[in-house]
Amino acid sequence: MTVLLVLFPEQRGIDLITPDAQSRAFWSSVLRTFGGMGSRRDDVFGSVLRQLSLLVRNPGCLVTLLRYVRFRLQQEHLGLEVLWRFVWGRALGLNIVLHNFMSTGELTEPRSEVVQQRLSACTFRGALKRGEDWIAVPMCTMNTEYREAIYAEQIAVGGRDGSDGVKR
């Protein structure tokens, strides 16, 4: 995964996650503070309020953010003008996430510690109904153990709503 800052109009991408110690420390801090906070279903105002409330409750995070921004701007030989560009929409964030799915062979080998660690750390999960309950299953497991059965069930009932789409 990486987070890019894209500058306009030149469409220059700046990788905000670099392999140095300061970057790792900053992003670890961000994940500890903001991890698990979703905003997809929020309106922008509600999302910004929630993020600001976290910053108010964690003022050290704001100091860390300002230090990191200064550090990254210096690394990229950029001045404070990039902050104004961000405020005016001439710089935008872009997240790029790649997922390395494990194969059936990797998952069916005797469960190694590495496989178990990867499955427990996986954040890309699918919903699977077990009886009356829904559980979150790592997508590697979903793809290799459950996907074919789910597809077969959908085909058997003719889709989600049970109709086969054929007018009679």
C-alpha positions as a Markdown table, in Angstrom:
| # | Residue | x | y | z |
|---|---|---|---|---|
| 1 | Met | 0.0 | 0.0 | 0.0 |
| 2 | Thr | 1.1 | 3.5 | -0.6 |
| 3 | Val | -0.4 | 7.0 | -0.3 |
| 4 | Leu | 0.4 | 9.5 | -3.0 |
| 5 | Leu | 0.1 | 13.3 | -3.0 |
| 6 | Val | -0.7 | 14.3 | -6.6 |
| 7 | Leu | 0.1 | 17.9 | -7.6 |
| 8 | Phe | -1.8 | 19.7 | -10.3 |
| 9 | Pro | -1.6 | 20.8 | -13.1 |
| 10 | Glu | 1.7 | 19.0 | -13.6 |
| 11 | Gln | 0.2 | 15.7 | -12.3 |
| 12 | Arg | 3.3 | 14.9 | -10.2 |
| 13 | Gly | 3.0 | 12.1 | -7.7 |
| 14 | Ile | 4.8 | 12.2 | -4.4 |
| 15 | Asp | 5.0 | 9.0 | -2.4 |
| 16 | Leu | 4.1 | 9.8 | 1.2 |
| 17 | Ile | 5.1 | 6.4 | 2.5 |
| 18 | Thr | 8.9 | 6.1 | 2.2 |
| 19 | Pro | 11.1 | 3.3 | 3.7 |
| 20 | Asp | 12.9 | 5.6 | 6.2 |
| 21 | Ala | 12.5 | 5.3 | 9.9 |
| 22 | Gln | 10.7 | 8.7 | 10.3 |
| 23 | Ser | 8.1 | 7.8 | 7.7 |
| 24 | Arg | 7.5 | 4.4 | 9.4 |
| 25 | Ala | 7.1 | 6.0 | 12.8 |
| 26 | Phe | 4.7 | 8.6 | 11.5 |
| 27 | Trp | 2.4 | 6.1 | 9.6 |
| 28 | Ser | 2.5 | 3.8 | 12.6 |
| 29 | Ser | 1.3 | 6.7 | 14.8 |
| 30 | Val | -1.5 | 7.6 | 12.2 |
| 31 | Leu | -2.7 | 4.0 | 12.2 |
| 32 | Arg | -2.7 | 3.8 | 16.0 |
| 33 | Thr | -4.8 | 7.0 | 16.2 |
| 34 | Phe | -7.0 | 6.8 | 13.2 |
| 35 | Gly | -7.0 | 3.0 | 12.3 |
| 36 | Gly | -10.4 | 1.5 | 12.0 |
| 37 | Met | -12.1 | 4.9 | 11.5 |
| 38 | Gly | -14.2 | 4.7 | 8.4 |
| 39 | Ser | -15.8 | 7.6 | 6.6 |
| 40 | Arg | -17.3 | 6.1 | 3.4 |
| 41 | Arg | -20.9 | 6.5 | 4.5 |
| 42 | Asp | -20.4 | 9.8 | 6.2 |
| 43 | Asp | -21.0 | 13.2 | 4.8 |
| 44 | Val | -17.8 | 15.2 | 4.4 |
| 45 | Phe | -18.8 | 17.5 | 7.4 |
| 46 | Gly | -19.3 | 14.5 | 9.7 |
| 47 | Ser | -16.1 | 12.9 | 8.6 |
| 48 | Val | -14.0 | 16.1 | 9.1 |
| 49 | Leu | -15.6 | 16.6 | 12.5 |
| 50 | Arg | -14.7 | 13.1 | 13.7 |
| 51 | Gln | -11.2 | 13.5 | 12.5 |
| 52 | Leu | -10.8 | 16.9 | 14.1 |
| 53 | Ser | -12.2 | 15.5 | 17.4 |
| 54 | Leu | -9.5 | 12.8 | 17.3 |
| 55 | Leu | -6.8 | 15.5 | 16.7 |
| 56 | Val | -8.2 | 17.5 | 19.6 |
| 57 | Arg | -8.1 | 14.5 | 21.9 |
| 58 | Asn | -4.6 | 13.6 | 20.6 |
| 59 | Pro | -2.7 | 16.9 | 20.2 |
| 60 | Gly | 0.6 | 15.1 | 19.9 |
| 61 | Cys | -0.7 | 13.6 | 16.6 |
| 62 | Leu | -1.0 | 17.1 | 15.2 |
| 63 | Val | 2.6 | 18.0 | 16.2 |
| 64 | Thr | 3.8 | 14.7 | 14.6 |
| 65 | Leu | 1.8 | 15.5 | 11.5 |
| 66 | Leu | 3.3 | 18.9 | 11.1 |
| 67 | Arg | 6.8 | 17.5 | 11.7 |
| 68 | Tyr | 6.3 | 14.8 | 9.1 |
| 69 | Val | 4.9 | 17.3 | 6.5 |
| 70 | Arg | 7.9 | 19.5 | 7.0 |
| 71 | Phe | 10.2 | 16.5 | 6.6 |
| 72 | Arg | 8.5 | 15.2 | 3.4 |
| 73 | Leu | 8.4 | 18.7 | 1.9 |
| 74 | Gln | 12.1 | 19.1 | 2.5 |
| 75 | Gln | 12.8 | 15.7 | 1.0 |
| 76 | Glu | 10.9 | 16.6 | -2.1 |
| 77 | His | 12.4 | 20.1 | -2.3 |
| 78 | Leu | 9.0 | 21.6 | -2.0 |
| 79 | Gly | 8.0 | 24.7 | 0.0 |
| 80 | Leu | 4.8 | 25.5 | 1.9 |
| 81 | Glu | 3.1 | 26.3 | -1.4 |
| 82 | Val | 2.2 | 22.7 | -1.7 |
| 83 | Leu | 0.0 | 23.1 | 1.5 |
| 84 | Trp | -1.9 | 26.0 | -0.2 |
| 85 | Arg | -2.3 | 23.8 | -3.3 |
| 86 | Phe | -3.8 | 21.1 | -1.1 |
| 87 | Val | -6.2 | 23.6 | 0.5 |
| 88 | Trp | -7.3 | 24.9 | -2.9 |
| 89 | Gly | -7.7 | 21.4 | -4.5 |
| 90 | Arg | -4.6 | 21.6 | -6.6 |
| 91 | Ala | -3.1 | 18.7 | -4.7 |
| 92 | Leu | -5.0 | 15.6 | -3.9 |
| 93 | Gly | -4.4 | 12.3 | -2.0 |
| 94 | Leu | -4.5 | 9.0 | -3.8 |
| 95 | Asn | -4.3 | 5.6 | -2.1 |
| 96 | Ile | -2.9 | 2.6 | -4.0 |
| 97 | Val | -3.5 | -0.8 | -2.4 |
| 98 | Leu | -2.2 | -4.1 | -3.8 |
| 99 | His | -3.2 | -7.4 | -2.3 |
| 100 | Asn | -1.0 | -10.5 | -2.6 |
| 101 | Phe | -3.5 | -13.4 | -2.4 |
| 102 | Met | -2.3 | -16.7 | -1.2 |
| 103 | Ser | -3.0 | -19.7 | -3.5 |
| 104 | Thr | -4.9 | -22.8 | -2.6 |
| 105 | Gly | -1.6 | -24.6 | -2.3 |
| 106 | Glu | -0.3 | -22.1 | 0.2 |
| 107 | Leu | -3.5 | -22.4 | 2.2 |
| 108 | Thr | -3.8 | -26.2 | 2.1 |
| 109 | Glu | -0.2 | -26.9 | 3.2 |
| 110 | Pro | 0.1 | -27.8 | 6.8 |
| 111 | Arg | -0.9 | -24.5 | 8.4 |
| 112 | Ser | 2.4 | -22.8 | 8.9 |
| 113 | Glu | 2.9 | -19.9 | 11.3 |
| 114 | Val | 3.5 | -17.5 | 8.4 |
| 115 | Val | 0.2 | -18.4 | 6.7 |
| 116 | Gln | -1.6 | -18.0 | 10.1 |
| 117 | Gln | 0.0 | -14.6 | 10.7 |
| 118 | Arg | -1.0 | -13.4 | 7.2 |
| 119 | Leu | -4.6 | -14.6 | 7.6 |
| 120 | Ser | -4.9 | -13.0 | 11.0 |
| 121 | Ala | -3.4 | -9.7 | 9.8 |
| 122 | Cys | -5.5 | -9.6 | 6.6 |
| 123 | Thr | -7.8 | -6.6 | 6.4 |
| 124 | Phe | -9.4 | -7.5 | 3.1 |
| 125 | Arg | -12.2 | -9.7 | 4.2 |
| 126 | Gly | -15.5 | -11.0 | 2.8 |
| 127 | Ala | -18.8 | -11.5 | 4.6 |
| 128 | Leu | -19.8 | -15.2 | 5.0 |
| 129 | Lys | -23.0 | -16.3 | 6.6 |
| 130 | Arg | -22.7 | -19.2 | 9.1 |
| 131 | Gly | -26.1 | -20.2 | 10.3 |
| 132 | Glu | -27.7 | -16.9 | 11.4 |
| 133 | Asp | -24.4 | -15.1 | 11.9 |
| 134 | Trp | -22.2 | -13.3 | 9.5 |
| 135 | Ile | -18.4 | -13.6 | 9.9 |
| 136 | Ala | -15.6 | -11.7 | 8.2 |
| 137 | Val | -13.3 | -14.2 | 6.3 |
| 138 | Pro | -9.9 | -13.3 | 4.8 |
| 139 | Met | -10.3 | -13.0 | 1.0 |
| 140 | Cys | -7.6 | -15.6 | 0.5 |
| 141 | Thr | -9.7 | -18.1 | 2.4 |
| 142 | Met | -12.9 | -16.9 | 0.7 |
| 143 | Asn | -11.4 | -17.3 | -2.8 |
| 144 | Thr | -10.0 | -20.8 | -2.1 |
| 145 | Glu | -12.5 | -22.4 | 0.2 |
| 146 | Tyr | -15.9 | -20.7 | -0.3 |
| 147 | Arg | -16.2 | -18.9 | -3.6 |
| 148 | Glu | -17.1 | -21.8 | -5.8 |
| 149 | Ala | -19.9 | -22.9 | -3.4 |
| 150 | Ile | -21.3 | -19.4 | -3.2 |
| 151 | Tyr | -21.3 | -19.1 | -7.0 |
| 152 | Ala | -23.0 | -22.5 | -7.3 |
| 153 | Glu | -25.7 | -21.5 | -4.8 |
| 154 | Gln | -26.3 | -18.2 | -6.6 |
| 155 | Ile | -26.6 | -20.0 | -9.9 |
| 156 | Ala | -29.0 | -22.6 | -8.4 |
| 157 | Val | -31.3 | -20.0 | -7.0 |
| 158 | Gly | -31.0 | -17.8 | -10.1 |
| 159 | Gly | -29.4 | -14.7 | -8.5 |
| 160 | Arg | -29.7 | -12.8 | -5.3 |
| 161 | Asp | -33.4 | -12.3 | -5.4 |
| 162 | Gly | -34.2 | -15.9 | -6.4 |
| 163 | Ser | -35.4 | -15.0 | -9.9 |
| 164 | Asp | -33.8 | -16.4 | -12.9 |
| 165 | Gly | -34.5 | -13.2 | -15.0 |
| 166 | Val | -36.7 | -15.1 | -17.4 |
| 167 | Lys | -40.1 | -13.7 | -18.1 |
| 168 | Arg | -42.8 | -16.4 | -18.2 |
